[in-house]
Amino acid sequence: MLPWTRAPRSPRARRTLAALLLAVAAVATPTATAAAAAPTAATATTSRGWNDYSCKPSAAHPRPVVLVHGTFGNSVDNWLVLAPYLVNRGYCVYSLDYGQLPGVPVFNGLGPIDKSAGQLAAFVDKVLASTGTAKADIVGHSQGGMMPHYYLKFLGGAAKVNAMIGLAPDNHGTTLLGLTKLLPYFPGVGDLLNAGTPGLADQVAGSPFIKKLNSLPDTVPGVHYTVIATRYDEVVTPYRTQFLDGPDVRNVLLQDLCPVDLSEHVAIGTIDRVAYHEVANALDPAHASPTDCASVIG
């Protein structure tokens, strides 16, 4: 639970914080309207060859790719661009839903993150059994780029994962533009976060979950790590806290590759083809090609 040590402010201040928290949640929601798009998107996953359990990895791309959505996301809407992008390049691609809350449809990634990591573990086992491979590659957006680290560190995932690629991952928690620093002034709000949406509370910098996650080194031997961040991230802040330290890490700032790319937190994970070119490079480093602004047409 989060500590509450300061006196409450006025009712107006409480309403202001509530509005700010709702605004943050809205920013984190994928750009596709999930409820309206879900039936069509579910059909698209089949027609585009994604989540096809008859797929067998090729010699060129010998490992399946598991996509892990972000907070408020789901296995379809987060990946309407990246999944076909990878399928068209010859990968066997799979995505899961995790962190569901009872009575909350479509919007996932809200449950306790350690439990979500257990769901990922079971899903990876399913994919490996289906494809007959020993290891998978993981690509995650936002919470989906951070949560797998719990799987790698505490649930034995390192033996089953070759590459871990994070798009705007909150690897060390987030201050949400400093908004979380205001929480001690508003007794009860933290309790609501913990009780109602533990997946949000777990992501606050300094939370018990983040402390446990980072009680071990950032990386696990044998896994190749890539972090792709944007300077304009308004959700995982400061954006440099996304980067990892370790012997097999590539930390990438999107604007170093394409200075005019203005993608923020949602766009880098859902539509940005410059970022996706870096994902492709990380999945197949032996055939990597330079990433720049022209990569949007690749």
C-alpha positions, 0 to 999 in steps of 0.5 A: 500500500502507498503511505499517506503522511500529509493532511488532505487538501480541499474537495476541489483539489481532490476533484482536480487530482481525480480528473488528472488521474482519469486523464492519464488513464485516457492517454494510456488507452490504445488509439483504436476504440476497443469496444467498437473495434473488437469484433472486426479486429478479432476477425482480422487476427485470423485473416492476417495470419496472427495467432495462427497455431498452425504456424511453424517458424522458418529457418529465417525466423526460427522463433515465435514472437509473443506480443504483450499489450499495455495497460487498458489494452488487449490482445487485438487493439494494441497490435493492429499494425505491428502484428501484420507488419511482423507476419508479413515478414515471415514471423509466427506471431501471437498475442495474449490478454492478461490482467483482466478484472471481473466485470471489466470487458475489453480493457485489460492489464489492470490486475496485479502484475505478478499474477499477469506475469504468471499468465504470460508464463502459461501463454509462452508455454502454449506457444512453444508447445504449438511451434515446437521451439525452445525459445520465444521472442517477446515484444511488449508495449508500456506495462507489456514491456515491463511485466515480462521482466518479472517473468524473466527474473522470478518465474523461470522465463529466462530459459524460454526467451531469446529477446525481450523488446520493450516499446515505452516500457515502465521498467523502473515505474513511473511518476506519471509526469510527477502526478504520483508525487501528489498522492500523499496529499490525498488520503484514500486515493492510493487505497482506491488504486490498490483495491480497484486497479492494482495493475496501475498501483503496481506501476507507480515508482517506488511501489512494492512491486517495482521495488521487488522487480528492481531488487535484482539486476535489470537483465538476466544472462542469456536474454538479449534486451532492446528498449525503444523510447520516445522523448515525448512520452507523457505516461512513463516519465521521466522517459530515460527511466525506461532504459536498462543497464546490463551487458546485452542491452540496446537502449534506443531513443526514437528521436535519435533515429528520426528527429522529426518523429513526434510519437508519444506513449501510445503511438510508439506502441500502436502505429509507429513504423520507425519504432517497428523497424527497430523491433524488426532489427532486434528480432533479426540483428544479423540482417538489421538495416539502418533505421531512419525517417524513411523506415515508415515506408518499409 
